[in-house]
Amino acid sequence: MNLGKRDKKHLWHPLTQHKIHPDALPIVKAEGALLYDDKGKEYIDGIASWYTAMYGHCNPYIIEKVSDQMRQLDQIVFAGFTHEPAIRLSEELISILPDNQEKIFFSDNGSTANEVGIKMALQYHFNKGEKRNTIIAFEDGFHGDTFGAMSASGLSVYNGPFEDFFIDVQRIPIPNPENIEQVLDQLRGIIDANKVSAFIYEPLVQGANCMRMFEAQYLDQILRICKANRIITIADEVMTGFGKTGKNFASDYIATKPDIISMSKALTAGFVPMAVTSCTQDIYDAFLDDSVGKAFFHAHTYSANPIACSVAIAGIELLKSKTIQDTIHRIIQSHKDFDTKIKDHPKVATTRQKGVIYALDLNIEMDRYGTKRYEIFDHFMKRGVCLRPLGKTIYILPPYVITKEQLSKVYNTIIDLLDSF
Ligand SMILES: *Cc1c(COP(=O)(O)O)cnc(C)c1O
């Protein structure tokens, strides 16, 4: 039996209505920016497999480092034990994170990284004898699918059946030059009327919300009001982290630094799942006490798995390398040139870019979750390009190792699409 048939027997895929979309495409191999299906057809991975494989699939440097680690130490309980890969990774992370970050806490995925951040913020106030139960988040943000992260997420299609069980979240719109004063007023109103513990936000780019972008200076105004009210600020850098915005972290563009930062996805370069929540010394200190009760009682079995840590260390080494920094800047410039070429196309409504993230909204009639989206997806896949449109938005977030020729092919299939309407 072929893979497609065997898949249908026992597998349940994420984000999939199996009644409408029973088929999943088997991928048998990946290398650099390329994916290969079971028929030998190749596809350029234009979204780095959900922004994970940024240094290219099956990166040989990472494979070498992981193999060494696998022979040395596979797994050890991280409560009461420690090891070199975790220690080294903490040092590497602190060296590239914003200056105020001091402590590193491990978990398994982006949702749990945010879950940890939210729990840290709630317990921070609790440990200080204050009950602060409200969280502020942006409208239409996305922070993951576990309960805390889901509560903070504002994209309702994912949340419907669970809303009765959510923690209390108040929302503000993402800021722009026109609404900023109103957003700040709304924020002050929420702070006055509630006991707010934390503000969680995707800095500068809202990934799942169609790569919606906003400016650092307005986010900074919001963060300053939060800080003045001792509200813990949590930057969800699960998507934006590790170079995608052109700097190591999106928070590097913003003057006011967050208290907590969550990271995953590119952290482990597409190899294995892992996540990290970093925080300031002040957050960490609020959990120190002569009794155990104030400690942070949150653990995942695979916390700081040595193999995952070795992947992350190798990934950061690559990120810091001149080769990768050069390709990041080459991609940024190519996107700009592409933008100049297509932004006035009659079928393009708007375009936006932050670092290697490029998005355009189509100027055509369609529903976010309608069938047109799948037709557009098929247009790309037929031509050997893997892009997953979000409603009317087509975005590119390529691995840093994508070649000039591969990137041109991605651009050209988008132009073909625009010309086909
Ligand atoms: C993907 C993502 C998450 C969730 O991460 P998972 O690893 O899928 O749980 C959270 N926040 C942002 C901004 C993301 O892009």
The ligand as a Gaussian input file, in Angstrom:
#p B3LYP/6-31G(d) Opt

LIG

0 1
 C        3.390000      28.538000      16.123000
 C        3.152000      29.568000      17.139000
 C        2.770000      29.241000      18.449000
 C        2.473000      27.834000      18.863000
 O        3.582000      27.017000      18.773000
 P        3.388000      25.421000      18.711000
 O        4.774000      24.893000      18.691000
 O        2.639000      25.155000      17.440000
 O        2.624000      25.013000      19.905000
 C        2.646000      30.253000      19.363000
 N        2.872000      31.530000      19.022000
 C        3.231000      31.889000      17.779000
 C        3.481000      33.332000      17.482000
 C        3.375000      30.931000      16.789000
 O        3.726000      31.286000      15.551000

